[in-house]
């Protein structure tokens, strides 16, 4: 089973990397970009075949390591 974890800063948390990207896009002539939020995607290949068990395991991974839950939120997608 494959898992994809999307990690983003929570709303209200400053995103200096996103702001740098927004500024760079403006410098390159891409006007009209009012905001950029930058995050990360983590892809995992799991030996687990049960979707509920896989989701539980990946959630635990996120809570313990993959996301700083104080300032970041995460979303999990599973596929066969």
Biopython code that builds the backbone (N, CA, C, O; Angstrom):
import numpy as np
from Bio.PDB.StructureBuilder import StructureBuilder

atoms = [
    (1, "UNK", "N", (0.848, -1.172, 0.000)),
    (1, "UNK", "CA", (0.000, 0.000, 0.000)),
    (1, "UNK", "C", (0.896, 1.239, 0.000)),
    (1, "UNK", "O", (1.963, 1.261, 0.614)),
    (2, "UNK", "N", (0.436, 2.252, -0.698)),
    (2, "UNK", "CA", (1.167, 3.515, -0.762)),
    (2, "UNK", "C", (0.431, 4.548, 0.084)),
    (2, "UNK", "O", (-0.798, 4.582, 0.133)),
    (3, "UNK", "N", (1.213, 5.380, 0.742)),
    (3, "UNK", "CA", (0.658, 6.483, 1.507)),
    (3, "UNK", "C", (1.347, 7.758, 1.059)),
    (3, "UNK", "O", (2.560, 7.790, 0.850)),
    (4, "UNK", "N", (0.563, 8.795, 0.916)),
    (4, "UNK", "CA", (1.102, 10.112, 0.595)),
    (4, "UNK", "C", (0.633, 11.046, 1.708)),
    (4, "UNK", "O", (-0.560, 11.139, 1.995)),
    (5, "UNK", "N", (1.588, 11.733, 2.327)),
    (5, "UNK", "CA", (1.294, 12.652, 3.424)),
    (5, "UNK", "C", (1.609, 14.064, 2.951)),
    (5, "UNK", "O", (2.721, 14.348, 2.508)),
    (6, "UNK", "N", (0.619, 14.944, 3.049)),
    (6, "UNK", "CA", (0.778, 16.354, 2.695)),
    (6, "UNK", "C", (0.880, 17.142, 3.995)),
    (6, "UNK", "O", (-0.032, 17.105, 4.821)),
    (7, "UNK", "N", (1.986, 17.853, 4.177)),
    (7, "UNK", "CA", (2.215, 18.629, 5.396)),
    (7, "UNK", "C", (2.300, 20.102, 5.023)),
    (7, "UNK", "O", (3.073, 20.493, 4.148)),
    (8, "UNK", "N", (1.491, 20.914, 5.703)),
    (8, "UNK", "CA", (1.467, 22.363, 5.449)),
    (8, "UNK", "C", (1.478, 23.104, 6.778)),
    (8, "UNK", "O", (1.010, 22.594, 7.796)),
    (9, "UNK", "N", (2.024, 24.326, 6.748)),
    (9, "UNK", "CA", (1.913, 25.171, 7.925)),
    (9, "UNK", "C", (0.446, 25.507, 8.152)),
    (9, "UNK", "O", (-0.310, 25.698, 7.200)),
    (10, "UNK", "N", (0.053, 25.576, 9.406)),
    (10, "UNK", "CA", (-1.326, 25.933, 9.733)),
    (10, "UNK", "C", (-1.588, 27.380, 9.343)),
    (10, "UNK", "O", (-0.669, 28.196, 9.273)),
    (11, "UNK", "N", (-2.861, 27.685, 9.091)),
    (11, "UNK", "CA", (-3.241, 29.069, 8.805)),
    (11, "UNK", "C", (-2.843, 29.944, 9.994)),
    (11, "UNK", "O", (-3.004, 29.560, 11.152)),
    (12, "UNK", "N", (-2.326, 31.114, 9.682)),
    (12, "UNK", "CA", (-1.900, 32.035, 10.727)),
    (12, "UNK", "C", (-0.429, 31.919, 11.080)),
    (12, "UNK", "O", (0.115, 32.807, 11.736)),
    (13, "UNK", "N", (0.227, 30.844, 10.659)),
    (13, "UNK", "CA", (1.666, 30.679, 10.896)),
    (13, "UNK", "C", (2.393, 31.300, 9.717)),
    (13, "UNK", "O", (2.097, 30.995, 8.562)),
    (14, "UNK", "N", (3.347, 32.174, 10.014)),
    (14, "UNK", "CA", (4.110, 32.821, 8.951)),
    (14, "UNK", "C", (4.844, 31.780, 8.117)),
    (14, "UNK", "O", (5.369, 30.801, 8.646)),
    (15, "UNK", "N", (4.874, 32.005, 6.806)),
    (15, "UNK", "CA", (5.522, 31.089, 5.866)),
    (15, "UNK", "C", (6.571, 31.867, 5.079)),
    (15, "UNK", "O", (6.287, 32.326, 3.973)),
    (16, "UNK", "N", (7.784, 32.026, 5.628)),
    (16, "UNK", "CA", (8.809, 32.809, 4.928)),
    (16, "UNK", "C", (9.214, 32.208, 3.584)),
    (16, "UNK", "O", (9.520, 32.957, 2.656)),
    (17, "UNK", "N", (9.228, 30.895, 3.451)),
    (17, "UNK", "CA", (9.563, 30.278, 2.161)),
    (17, "UNK", "C", (8.477, 30.590, 1.135)),
    (17, "UNK", "O", (8.783, 30.914, -0.013)),
    (18, "UNK", "N", (7.242, 30.497, 1.533)),
    (18, "UNK", "CA", (6.144, 30.827, 0.636)),
    (18, "UNK", "C", (6.203, 32.277, 0.196)),
    (18, "UNK", "O", (5.956, 32.585, -0.969)),
    (19, "UNK", "N", (6.529, 33.170, 1.123)),
    (19, "UNK", "CA", (6.635, 34.588, 0.790)),
    (19, "UNK", "C", (7.802, 34.827, -0.170)),
    (19, "UNK", "O", (7.691, 35.655, -1.074)),
    (20, "UNK", "N", (8.916, 34.117, 0.009)),
    (20, "UNK", "CA", (10.055, 34.250, -0.905)),
    (20, "UNK", "C", (9.676, 33.777, -2.307)),
    (20, "UNK", "O", (10.071, 34.395, -3.296)),
    (21, "UNK", "N", (8.915, 32.693, -2.399)),
    (21, "UNK", "CA", (8.463, 32.194, -3.701)),
    (21, "UNK", "C", (7.530, 33.211, -4.353)),
    (21, "UNK", "O", (7.651, 33.493, -5.546)),
    (22, "UNK", "N", (6.592, 33.765, -3.567)),
    (22, "UNK", "CA", (5.664, 34.764, -4.099)),
    (22, "UNK", "C", (6.427, 35.965, -4.640)),
    (22, "UNK", "O", (6.109, 36.468, -5.717)),
    (23, "UNK", "N", (7.425, 36.423, -3.906)),
    (23, "UNK", "CA", (8.227, 37.563, -4.347)),
    (23, "UNK", "C", (8.992, 37.221, -5.633)),
    (23, "UNK", "O", (9.038, 38.027, -6.562)),
    (24, "UNK", "N", (9.587, 36.032, -5.681)),
    (24, "UNK", "CA", (10.343, 35.612, -6.870)),
    (24, "UNK", "C", (9.433, 35.504, -8.089)),
    (24, "UNK", "O", (9.824, 35.886, -9.192)),
    (25, "UNK", "N", (8.223, 34.987, -7.896)),
    (25, "UNK", "CA", (7.284, 34.908, -9.019)),
    (25, "UNK", "C", (6.962, 36.295, -9.559)),
    (25, "UNK", "O", (6.898, 36.492, -10.772)),
    (26, "UNK", "N", (6.760, 37.257, -8.661)),
    (26, "UNK", "CA", (6.524, 38.633, -9.084)),
    (26, "UNK", "C", (7.697, 39.194, -9.853)),
    (26, "UNK", "O", (7.511, 39.894, -10.848)),
    (27, "UNK", "N", (8.904, 38.896, -9.405)),
    (27, "UNK", "CA", (10.113, 39.364, -10.092)),
    (27, "UNK", "C", (10.247, 38.757, -11.484)),
    (27, "UNK", "O", (10.863, 39.356, -12.366)),
    (28, "UNK", "N", (9.687, 37.597, -11.680)),
    (28, "UNK", "CA", (9.745, 36.923, -12.981)),
    (28, "UNK", "C", (8.588, 37.317, -13.892)),
    (28, "UNK", "O", (8.450, 36.796, -14.999)),
    (29, "UNK", "N", (7.760, 38.240, -13.416)),
    (29, "UNK", "CA", (6.671, 38.731, -14.252)),
    (29, "UNK", "C", (5.333, 38.047, -14.037)),
    (29, "UNK", "O", (4.380, 38.315, -14.769)),
    (30, "UNK", "N", (5.244, 37.176, -13.055)),
    (30, "UNK", "CA", (3.976, 36.504, -12.757)),
    (30, "UNK", "C", (3.208, 37.340, -11.744)),
    (30, "UNK", "O", (3.239, 37.076, -10.542)),
    (31, "UNK", "N", (2.526, 38.343, -12.251)),
    (31, "UNK", "CA", (1.764, 39.228, -11.389)),
    (31, "UNK", "C", (0.448, 38.565, -10.990)),
    (31, "UNK", "O", (-0.009, 37.624, -11.639)),
    (32, "UNK", "N", (-0.137, 39.056, -9.944)),
    (32, "UNK", "CA", (-1.438, 38.559, -9.531)),
    (32, "UNK", "C", (-1.385, 37.393, -8.561)),
    (32, "UNK", "O", (-2.432, 36.845, -8.216)),
    (33, "UNK", "N", (-0.200, 36.996, -8.110)),
    (33, "UNK", "CA", (-0.096, 35.947, -7.095)),
    (33, "UNK", "C", (-0.121, 36.647, -5.741)),
    (33, "UNK", "O", (0.846, 37.301, -5.352)),
    (34, "UNK", "N", (-1.229, 36.505, -5.033)),
    (34, "UNK", "CA", (-1.404, 37.217, -3.776)),
    (34, "UNK", "C", (-0.838, 36.467, -2.580)),
    (34, "UNK", "O", (-0.575, 37.072, -1.541)),
    (35, "UNK", "N", (-0.651, 35.179, -2.709)),
    (35, "UNK", "CA", (-0.117, 34.421, -1.582)),
    (35, "UNK", "C", (0.383, 33.064, -2.023)),
    (35, "UNK", "O", (-0.152, 32.464, -2.956)),
    (36, "UNK", "N", (1.411, 32.584, -1.349)),
    (36, "UNK", "CA", (1.959, 31.254, -1.611)),
    (36, "UNK", "C", (2.189, 30.590, -0.256)),
    (36, "UNK", "O", (2.768, 31.188, 0.651)),
    (37, "UNK", "N", (1.730, 29.356, -0.134)),
    (37, "UNK", "CA", (2.016, 28.538, 1.042)),
    (37, "UNK", "C", (2.822, 27.348, 0.541)),
    (37, "UNK", "O", (2.406, 26.653, -0.386)),
    (38, "UNK", "N", (3.961, 27.119, 1.151)),
    (38, "UNK", "CA", (4.819, 26.013, 0.730)),
    (38, "UNK", "C", (4.751, 24.905, 1.768)),
    (38, "UNK", "O", (4.760, 25.164, 2.971)),
    (39, "UNK", "N", (4.683, 23.680, 1.296)),
    (39, "UNK", "CA", (4.631, 22.539, 2.197)),
    (39, "UNK", "C", (5.519, 21.423, 1.688)),
    (39, "UNK", "O", (6.424, 21.641, 0.883)),
    (40, "UNK", "N", (5.244, 20.233, 2.171)),
    (40, "UNK", "CA", (6.029, 19.085, 1.728)),
    (40, "UNK", "C", (5.104, 17.894, 1.521)),
    (40, "UNK", "O", (4.036, 17.800, 2.125)),
    (41, "UNK", "N", (5.540, 16.989, 0.655)),
    (41, "UNK", "CA", (4.825, 15.742, 0.387)),
    (41, "UNK", "C", (5.784, 14.607, 0.719)),
    (41, "UNK", "O", (6.935, 14.599, 0.284)),
    (42, "UNK", "N", (5.296, 13.665, 1.486)),
    (42, "UNK", "CA", (6.095, 12.503, 1.873)),
    (42, "UNK", "C", (5.375, 11.268, 1.335)),
    (42, "UNK", "O", (4.205, 11.048, 1.650)),
    (43, "UNK", "N", (6.064, 10.463, 0.528)),
    (43, "UNK", "CA", (5.482, 9.240, -0.024)),
    (43, "UNK", "C", (6.082, 8.036, 0.698)),
    (43, "UNK", "O", (7.299, 7.914, 0.836)),
    (44, "UNK", "N", (5.210, 7.166, 1.147)),
    (44, "UNK", "CA", (5.630, 5.973, 1.880)),
    (44, "UNK", "C", (5.090, 4.734, 1.166)),
    (44, "UNK", "O", (3.965, 4.744, 0.666)),
    (45, "UNK", "N", (5.881, 3.682, 1.118)),
    (45, "UNK", "CA", (5.430, 2.389, 0.643)),
    (45, "UNK", "C", (5.343, 1.488, 1.867)),
    (45, "UNK", "O", (6.339, 1.249, 2.550)),
    (46, "UNK", "N", (4.150, 0.998, 2.132)),
    (46, "UNK", "CA", (3.899, 0.217, 3.339)),
    (46, "UNK", "C", (3.632, -1.246, 2.993)),
    (46, "UNK", "O", (3.055, -1.543, 1.947)),
    (47, "UNK", "N", (4.047, -2.147, 3.858)),
    (47, "UNK", "CA", (3.738, -3.561, 3.659)),
    (47, "UNK", "C", (2.326, -3.884, 4.126)),
    (47, "UNK", "O", (1.782, -4.935, 3.786)),
    (48, "UNK", "N", (1.739, -2.998, 4.891)),
    (48, "UNK", "CA", (0.379, -3.177, 5.407)),
    (48, "UNK", "C", (-0.630, -3.178, 4.264)),
    (48, "UNK", "O", (-0.555, -2.335, 3.370)),
    (49, "UNK", "N", (-1.572, -4.119, 4.286)),
    (49, "UNK", "CA", (-2.589, -4.172, 3.233)),
    (49, "UNK", "C", (-3.962, -3.717, 3.733)),
    (49, "UNK", "O", (-4.842, -3.414, 2.927)),
    (50, "UNK", "N", (-4.150, -3.668, 5.046)),
    (50, "UNK", "CA", (-5.414, -3.212, 5.618)),
    (50, "UNK", "C", (-5.413, -1.691, 5.706)),
    (50, "UNK", "O", (-4.543, -1.097, 6.343)),
    (51, "UNK", "N", (-6.411, -1.057, 5.049)),
    (51, "UNK", "CA", (-6.426, 0.408, 4.964)),
    (51, "UNK", "C", (-6.539, 1.071, 6.330)),
    (51, "UNK", "O", (-5.854, 2.062, 6.584)),
    (52, "UNK", "N", (-7.368, 0.562, 7.196)),
    (52, "UNK", "CA", (-7.545, 1.166, 8.520)),
    (52, "UNK", "C", (-6.256, 1.079, 9.338)),
    (52, "UNK", "O", (-5.871, 2.038, 10.007)),
    (53, "UNK", "N", (-5.602, -0.066, 9.279)),
    (53, "UNK", "CA", (-4.343, -0.240, 10.009)),
    (53, "UNK", "C", (-3.258, 0.664, 9.429)),
    (53, "UNK", "O", (-2.476, 1.257, 10.172)),
    (54, "UNK", "N", (-3.212, 0.768, 8.101)),
    (54, "UNK", "CA", (-2.223, 1.631, 7.453)),
    (54, "UNK", "C", (-2.446, 3.086, 7.842)),
    (54, "UNK", "O", (-1.494, 3.798, 8.161)),
    (55, "UNK", "N", (-3.705, 3.533, 7.818)),
    (55, "UNK", "CA", (-4.015, 4.922, 8.189)),
    (55, "UNK", "C", (-3.605, 5.192, 9.637)),
    (55, "UNK", "O", (-3.048, 6.246, 9.943)),
    (56, "UNK", "N", (-3.879, 4.250, 10.510)),
    (56, "UNK", "CA", (-3.511, 4.400, 11.915)),
    (56, "UNK", "C", (-1.994, 4.507, 12.081)),
    (56, "UNK", "O", (-1.502, 5.343, 12.840)),
    (57, "UNK", "N", (-1.267, 3.661, 11.370)),
    (57, "UNK", "CA", (0.196, 3.678, 11.448)),
    (57, "UNK", "C", (0.766, 4.984, 10.908)),
    (57, "UNK", "O", (1.653, 5.576, 11.525)),
    (58, "UNK", "N", (0.264, 5.437, 9.766)),
    (58, "UNK", "CA", (0.767, 6.679, 9.167)),
    (58, "UNK", "C", (0.397, 7.874, 10.035)),
    (58, "UNK", "O", (1.184, 8.813, 10.158)),
    (59, "UNK", "N", (-0.779, 7.854, 10.633)),
    (59, "UNK", "CA", (-1.158, 8.929, 11.556)),
    (59, "UNK", "C", (-0.178, 8.996, 12.719)),
    (59, "UNK", "O", (0.245, 10.080, 13.120)),
    (60, "UNK", "N", (0.178, 7.847, 13.256)),
    (60, "UNK", "CA", (1.152, 7.809, 14.352)),
    (60, "UNK", "C", (2.514, 8.346, 13.890)),
    (60, "UNK", "O", (3.186, 9.059, 14.635)),
    (61, "UNK", "N", (2.916, 8.004, 12.668)),
    (61, "UNK", "CA", (4.172, 8.523, 12.110)),
    (61, "UNK", "C", (4.132, 10.049, 12.036)),
    (61, "UNK", "O", (5.101, 10.725, 12.380)),
    (62, "UNK", "N", (3.005, 10.573, 11.586)),
    (62, "UNK", "CA", (2.850, 12.022, 11.462)),
    (62, "UNK", "C", (2.932, 12.697, 12.820)),
    (62, "UNK", "O", (3.618, 13.707, 12.981)),
    (63, "UNK", "N", (2.232, 12.137, 13.792)),
    (63, "UNK", "CA", (2.192, 12.723, 15.125)),
    (63, "UNK", "C", (3.551, 12.686, 15.821)),
    (63, "UNK", "O", (3.869, 13.569, 16.618)),
    (64, "UNK", "N", (4.348, 11.666, 15.520)),
    (64, "UNK", "CA", (5.636, 11.496, 16.197)),
    (64, "UNK", "C", (6.817, 12.093, 15.450)),
    (64, "UNK", "O", (7.807, 12.474, 16.075)),
    (65, "UNK", "N", (6.736, 12.186, 14.104)),
    (65, "UNK", "CA", (7.930, 12.598, 13.353)),
    (65, "UNK", "C", (7.658, 13.467, 12.134)),
    (65, "UNK", "O", (8.305, 14.500, 11.960)),
    (66, "UNK", "N", (6.728, 13.076, 11.301)),
    (66, "UNK", "CA", (6.610, 13.684, 9.979)),
    (66, "UNK", "C", (6.065, 15.107, 9.992)),
    (66, "UNK", "O", (6.366, 15.884, 9.086)),
    (67, "UNK", "N", (5.276, 15.465, 10.990)),
    (67, "UNK", "CA", (4.705, 16.814, 11.066)),
    (67, "UNK", "C", (4.910, 17.372, 12.469)),
    (67, "UNK", "O", (4.803, 16.652, 13.462)),
    (68, "UNK", "N", (5.202, 18.644, 12.531)),
    (68, "UNK", "CA", (5.240, 19.350, 13.807)),
    (68, "UNK", "C", (3.823, 19.856, 14.049)),
    (68, "UNK", "O", (3.449, 20.928, 13.573)),
    (69, "UNK", "N", (3.049, 19.088, 14.783)),
    (69, "UNK", "CA", (1.616, 19.363, 14.890)),
    (69, "UNK", "C", (1.286, 20.656, 15.638)),
    (69, "UNK", "O", (0.125, 21.065, 15.666)),
    (70, "UNK", "N", (2.266, 21.294, 16.233)),
    (70, "UNK", "CA", (2.031, 22.588, 16.857)),
    (70, "UNK", "C", (1.793, 23.649, 15.783)),
    (70, "UNK", "O", (0.927, 24.510, 15.933)),
    (71, "UNK", "N", (2.570, 23.578, 14.698)),
    (71, "UNK", "CA", (2.487, 24.608, 13.655)),
    (71, "UNK", "C", (2.093, 24.062, 12.283)),
    (71, "UNK", "O", (1.861, 24.837, 11.355)),
    (72, "UNK", "N", (2.016, 22.734, 12.145)),
    (72, "UNK", "CA", (1.711, 22.146, 10.844)),
    (72, "UNK", "C", (0.473, 21.252, 10.927)),
    (72, "UNK", "O", (0.186, 20.642, 11.957)),
    (73, "UNK", "N", (-0.241, 21.199, 9.812)),
    (73, "UNK", "CA", (-1.335, 20.243, 9.668)),
    (73, "UNK", "C", (-0.912, 19.232, 8.613)),
    (73, "UNK", "O", (0.007, 19.481, 7.832)),
    (74, "UNK", "N", (-1.583, 18.101, 8.597)),
    (74, "UNK", "CA", (-1.252, 17.081, 7.605)),
    (74, "UNK", "C", (-2.514, 16.398, 7.115)),
    (74, "UNK", "O", (-3.544, 16.370, 7.788)),
    (75, "UNK", "N", (-2.391, 15.844, 5.908)),
    (75, "UNK", "CA", (-3.488, 15.092, 5.287)),
    (75, "UNK", "C", (-2.877, 13.822, 4.698)),
    (75, "UNK", "O", (-1.809, 13.864, 4.088)),
    (76, "UNK", "N", (-3.550, 12.716, 4.883)),
    (76, "UNK", "CA", (-3.056, 11.416, 4.427)),
    (76, "UNK", "C", (-3.928, 10.906, 3.286)),
    (76, "UNK", "O", (-5.155, 10.943, 3.371)),
    (77, "UNK", "N", (-3.290, 10.430, 2.220)),
    (77, "UNK", "CA", (-3.969, 9.739, 1.128)),
    (77, "UNK", "C", (-3.378, 8.355, 1.008)),
    (77, "UNK", "O", (-2.158, 8.196, 0.976)),
    (78, "UNK", "N", (-4.244, 7.344, 0.940)),
    (78, "UNK", "CA", (-3.802, 5.959, 0.786)),
    (78, "UNK", "C", (-4.264, 5.422, -0.564)),
    (78, "UNK", "O", (-5.338, 5.778, -1.049)),
    (79, "UNK", "N", (-3.442, 4.564, -1.163)),
    (79, "UNK", "CA", (-3.823, 3.893, -2.403)),
    (79, "UNK", "C", (-3.199, 2.506, -2.438)),
    (79, "UNK", "O", (-2.196, 2.236, -1.778)),
    (80, "UNK", "N", (-3.810, 1.651, -3.212)),
    (80, "UNK", "CA", (-3.344, 0.254, -3.287)),
    (80, "UNK", "C", (-2.072, 0.126, -4.056)),
    (80, "UNK", "O", (-1.551, -0.979, -4.209)),
]
sb = StructureBuilder()
sb.init_structure("model")
sb.init_model(0)
sb.init_chain("A")
sb.init_seg("    ")
for serial, (resi, resn, name, xyz) in enumerate(atoms, 1):
    if name == "N":
        sb.init_residue(resn, " ", resi, " ")
    sb.init_atom(name, np.array(xyz, "f"), 0.0, 1.0, " ", f" {name:<3s}", serial, name[0])
structure = sb.get_structure()
